[in-house]
Amino acid sequence: MATNNEFAFIDHDLVPEQPAEGVRYELRLATAPDGSVAEGLYNAWIFLDNPNQYNSYTTDMVKGVILAFRHASNARNVSSVVFTGTGDKAFCTGGNTKEYAEYYAGRPQEYRQYMRLFNDMVSSILACDKPVICRVNGMRVGGGQEIGMACDFSIAQDMARFGQAGPKHGSAPIGGATDFLPIMMNGDRALESGTLCEVWSAHKVYLNGMITSVVPALKVADEWVANPMVETQQMFDAWGRFAFGESKSGEALAEGKALIKQGQIDLSLLDQEVESLCAKLLLTFPDCMTKTLEELRKPKLEAWNRNKEDSRAWLANNMMTEARAGFRAFNEGTKTCREVDFVALRQALAKGERWTDDFTDSLMPANQ
């Protein structure tokens, strides 16, 4: 029987493996469910490594993610792929708003080329020959939510928050969210998530079927504590609303914030849960696993491939109007106000206002 030393493999990667600024690629030894090490086999960990900007992806980082997934997909010694972010604040908050506001805003041709790269990033996740686990180490919003939903599994620490950013920030969540949300949850919830852009807790998205599992991350006095900012009991509130995973308010919210200050974030349980899933996936036939993934991904892929090019064109043209205003407002605004004056915008458009530079300037938070 031929050994690896006797057989020369052909390299199927487009380019040699190389580091990309803002993206880290690590091989970690695979382990079986009993904890034994599977010598020579690995799980590939792909990190979005831009923690100072909540792991938002720049154009160069998008390229790096594409190459990393291509490399992991081709790697003969890789069993599973873990897609995550650096730190405990964010998995990913989407595209780099500074780059959007300062370079792409007002340049639809440039943004159209950028969206080709973004589309290829989503497609590289959906086309990976290995199971892809999104390790949700913190916020997963905007484009971060979309690339997270493209993964096969999602395991979250329960302090993480999830949400769309589209209509609140001058865009539409058509980088995958409008394709994936109706597949992953019921229609009303998909509409609620996609249009209102409200941030949901990890418990709420778990309840609605978007993620695989949730584990505690807050440790207070060496004890694990469930996210104190949300109701985690199945109950109806005074208005008859299902309150599982809903945000607390008033005195309960203040108590939750105080408890968080007493503790620290510890992602060890998150890592254990991710490694446990990787171990289960290891004990399968690799080709049968790939085929199963291909079949189960079809609803996502069919919706994504049907819409991605039309979406790319619309998003590019939108950079001349609402996206230009929305991304600038987020980039130039303050911590408490990063949105345009929506009422003034609607009133002006109702009177026939044109999208001039002066009109866009008038909508910025500094001018409200």
Secondary structure, 3 states (H helix, E strand, C coil): CCCHHHCCCCCCCCCCCCCECCEEEEEEEEECCCCCEEEEEEEEEEEECCHHHCCCECHHHHHHHHHHHHHHHHCCCEEEEEEEECCCCEEECCECHHHHHHHHCCCHHHHHHHHHHHHHHHHHHHCCCCCEEEEECCEEECHHHHHHHCCCEEEEECCCEEECCCCCCCCCCCCCHHHHHHHHCCHHHHHHHHHHCCCEEHHHHHHCCCCCEEECCEEECCEEECCCCECCCCCECCCCCECCCCECCHHHHHHHHHHHHHCEECCHHHHHHHHHHHHHHHCCCHHHHHHHHHHHCHHHHHHHHHHHHHHHHHHHHHCCCHHHHHHHHHHHCCCCCCCCCHHHHHHHHHCCCCCCHHHHHHCCHHHC
